[in-house]
Amino acid sequence: MPEHDVLIIGAGLAGQRAALAAAQAGASVAIVSKVHPVRSHSVAAAGGINAAISVEDDWRSHAYDTVKGSDYLGDQDAIEIMCSEAPGEVMHLEHIGVTFHRNEEGRLDLRAFGGASLKRTAYVADITGQAILHVLYEQLMKRHERVARLEEWFVTSLLLDDSGACAGVVARDVRSGRLEALIARNVILASGGAGQVYHPTTNALIVTGDGIAQAYRAGAPLMDMEMVQYHPTTLVENGLLITEGARGEGAILLNSEGERFMERYAPNKLDLASRDVVSRAEQTEILEGRGAGADKAGIYLDITKVPRKRTLEALREIVNIGRDFAGVDITREPILIRPGQHYIMGGVKTDSNGATPLQGLYAAGEVACVSVHGGNRLGANSLLDTLVFGRRAGEHAAARAQSMPMPEPSTSSRLADEARAIDEIIARPRGGGRRVSEIKAELGQTMNEHVAVYRDQQGLQRALEVVGRLKEESRKAYIDDRGTIFNQDVLGAIELSYMLDCAEATVVAALERKESRGAQFRTDFPARDDERWLEHITITAGPDGPRLGRAPVTITQWQPEERKY
Ligand SMILES: Cc1cc2nc3c(=O)[nH]c(=O)nc-3n(C[C@H](O)[C@H](O)[C@H](O)COP(=O)(O)OP(=O)(O)OC[C@H]3O[C@@H](n4cnc5c(N)ncnc54)[C@H](O)[C@@H]3O)c2cc1C
């Protein structure tokens, strides 16, 4: 296996953007993905990408909205970089072929999104992620001489050299079951979020926190892990996402009494307040008995307010989702939704070039915590984050590679150990423990019950106990497939171990933060407390489990204020 300057783990938007940037900077690049790249979760991104490109807009307004959206936990220097580089990034996408929607004058059209002062979300109907991902993939294929693609390779762990720097990864070729050491001067983790820790979630089955756990196990700190976003509009039946673009186009939320309840919670922004605020409002309505549908567990999203022609043109994917997964024609009747897990603001701590405190290791995209989203991410800021910081990580890693020798980590005993560990999972007797899928289901339900929109000490403590027990049980969990070719079962067992590490970090951080900010609402500490908690919580792996720390929040121009929408 050849060695590379830059090895990228993950081929969603962050990974592909990093690969292009590193290749353009002259580096030899390899990009690894456990699924075909265009099946990465980025392909599901619907509503759009934010950039201050209209003449009335200014990147500082975008930055202020992002800071306020983050409940002042986002690092303002990083937010300034993201928002000021956004217009250039979107224009670059347009120039390489992304077919953004245009208005009647022929300019890029913009739609309204939550928490934004004005319309600044560029979009391709409601398939924005798919449109961008496919264009980037074409660009990667064009550069095949510089960018090696390892598609359907599963990374199991990071490799460190004797100095403790990251020097590559161990990966399994999913097709054959063969393990290899991939050596590189720099590794960029772009392996996405951890939505599958929860059930239900809007995230694809492959979003299992692999990179977060791998970095954590290798000694890199995690940050803001308590900040888990619940999206206000996910289908009651199964948690599938109805894009915020629906409300951006004019859809409204109603309780069982037909009341537009957001008037009470966010009189100015109404249904387009930030996601944490809208999700909490919905949950309060449900808890107080004004929910709709069976068990009064839902809220009506009324998309009939949007002209039918516009819905069929600009929101066609959710027309299909409503019909296929809820049996509802959204152009004619309201659909039942509720808050559901969608995104994690936390991840591997990085600086604004994607560098982690672990030498040779970068992270970008949802796996990373720069932190530009702080306590709550604004809709359509994640695609932007993946591209801006994916590019910056790619450029920086390529530059670093120029001045260093190829590392020489010892690999033979590591490969043998990992092969043995995988054989041990495959050999576990059926019935000797629980099934991997049962443990995963209990984890998801527990997190959704106790580590959700509202949290308290007792529930979090309970979640911590369950996660601890599930960790024990996972060591004996058995699988059915004993083969080597495309053994997804064994990968599922490995992913479960990553999810349990992510869950533990989330619960420990949520217990630690004794205040309410952004997505963390503690009913036992309902106020924001800037005196004690205007700080990031970091988590590193210690000998006896997670070790808590703090990191300062960078404030440049926006002092914390009371947050109202
Ligand atoms: C349904 C949905 C709609 C969304 N809509 C929007 C939107 O409109 N606007 C917006 O800004 N954001 C949106 N988001 C959020 C946004 O799409 C994601 O945060 C973003 O796409 C994540 O990109 P990524 O590149 O970090 O990771 P991903 O796209 O998740 O890619 C992760 C990559 O890592 C690889 N990988 C993971 N683990 C391993 C391993 N062990 N070995 C090898 N490879 C591995 C995967 O194969 C994949 O290629 C949406 C999210 C969802 C779920």
The ligand as a MOL file (V3000), in Angstrom:
LIG
                    3D

  0  0  0     0  0            999 V3000
M  V30 BEGIN CTAB
M  V30 COUNTS 53 58 0 0 0
M  V30 BEGIN ATOM
M  V30 1 C -31.2070 14.3430 6.7050 0
M  V30 2 C -30.1930 15.4380 6.9070 0
M  V30 3 C -30.3640 16.6590 6.2710 0
M  V30 4 C -29.4370 17.6900 6.4760 0
M  V30 5 N -29.6200 18.8880 5.8380 0
M  V30 6 C -28.6880 19.8680 5.9770 0
M  V30 7 C -28.7990 21.0850 5.2580 0
M  V30 8 O -29.7030 21.2980 4.4590 0
M  V30 9 N -27.8590 22.0420 5.4570 0
M  V30 10 C -26.8120 21.8590 6.3140 0
M  V30 11 O -25.9860 22.7560 6.4450 0
M  V30 12 N -26.6680 20.6980 6.9830 0
M  V30 13 C -27.5830 19.7040 6.8300 0
M  V30 14 N -27.4140 18.5220 7.5150 0
M  V30 15 C -26.1750 18.2950 8.2610 0
M  V30 16 C -25.0420 17.9770 7.2950 0
M  V30 17 O -25.5630 17.3080 6.1830 0
M  V30 18 C -23.9690 17.1180 7.9210 0
M  V30 19 O -23.5610 17.6570 9.1490 0
M  V30 20 C -22.7600 17.0450 6.9920 0
M  V30 21 O -23.1590 16.6710 5.6940 0
M  V30 22 C -21.7080 16.1000 7.5190 0
M  V30 23 O -20.7090 15.9650 6.5290 0
M  V30 24 P -19.3440 15.2240 6.8360 0
M  V30 25 O -18.5450 15.3270 5.6010 0
M  V30 26 O -18.7780 15.7390 8.0980 0
M  V30 27 O -19.7650 13.7100 7.1310 0
M  V30 28 P -20.6330 12.6340 6.3130 0
M  V30 29 O -21.2800 13.1760 5.1140 0
M  V30 30 O -21.4850 11.9600 7.3280 0
M  V30 31 O -19.5220 11.6230 5.8020 0
M  V30 32 C -18.8190 10.7730 6.6690 0
M  V30 33 C -17.8700 9.9250 5.8540 0
M  V30 34 O -17.0220 9.1860 6.7230 0
M  V30 35 C -16.9520 7.8420 6.2960 0
M  V30 36 N -16.6540 7.0280 7.4850 0
M  V30 37 C -17.2300 7.0840 8.7030 0
M  V30 38 N -16.6800 6.1730 9.5210 0
M  V30 39 C -15.7300 5.5280 8.8040 0
M  V30 40 C -14.8180 4.4720 9.0900 0
M  V30 41 N -14.7820 3.8590 10.2770 0
M  V30 42 N -13.9920 4.0650 8.0980 0
M  V30 43 C -14.0360 4.6460 6.8670 0
M  V30 44 N -14.8720 5.6380 6.5510 0
M  V30 45 C -15.7090 6.0720 7.5120 0
M  V30 46 C -18.3100 7.5840 5.6750 0
M  V30 47 O -18.2460 6.4950 4.7940 0
M  V30 48 C -18.5610 8.9010 4.9520 0
M  V30 49 O -17.9070 8.9020 3.7080 0
M  V30 50 C -28.3290 17.4800 7.3150 0
M  V30 51 C -28.1510 16.2530 7.9310 0
M  V30 52 C -29.0850 15.2470 7.7470 0
M  V30 53 C -28.8670 13.9450 8.4720 0
M  V30 END ATOM
M  V30 BEGIN BOND
M  V30 1 1 1 2
M  V30 2 1 2 3
M  V30 3 2 2 52
M  V30 4 2 3 4
M  V30 5 1 4 5
M  V30 6 1 4 50
M  V30 7 2 5 6
M  V30 8 1 6 7
M  V30 9 1 6 13
M  V30 10 2 7 8
M  V30 11 1 7 9
M  V30 12 1 9 10
M  V30 13 2 10 11
M  V30 14 1 10 12
M  V30 15 2 12 13
M  V30 16 1 13 14
M  V30 17 1 14 15
M  V30 18 1 14 50
M  V30 19 1 15 16
M  V30 20 1 16 17
M  V30 21 1 16 18
M  V30 22 1 18 19
M  V30 23 1 18 20
M  V30 24 1 20 21
M  V30 25 1 20 22
M  V30 26 1 22 23
M  V30 27 1 23 24
M  V30 28 2 24 25
M  V30 29 1 24 26
M  V30 30 1 24 27
M  V30 31 1 27 28
M  V30 32 2 28 29
M  V30 33 1 28 30
M  V30 34 1 28 31
M  V30 35 1 31 32
M  V30 36 1 32 33
M  V30 37 1 33 34
M  V30 38 1 33 48
M  V30 39 1 34 35
M  V30 40 1 35 36
M  V30 41 1 35 46
M  V30 42 1 36 37
M  V30 43 1 36 45
M  V30 44 2 37 38
M  V30 45 1 38 39
M  V30 46 1 39 40
M  V30 47 2 39 45
M  V30 48 1 40 41
M  V30 49 2 40 42
M  V30 50 1 42 43
M  V30 51 2 43 44
M  V30 52 1 44 45
M  V30 53 1 46 47
M  V30 54 1 46 48
M  V30 55 1 48 49
M  V30 56 2 50 51
M  V30 57 1 51 52
M  V30 58 1 52 53
M  V30 END BOND
M  V30 END CTAB
M  END
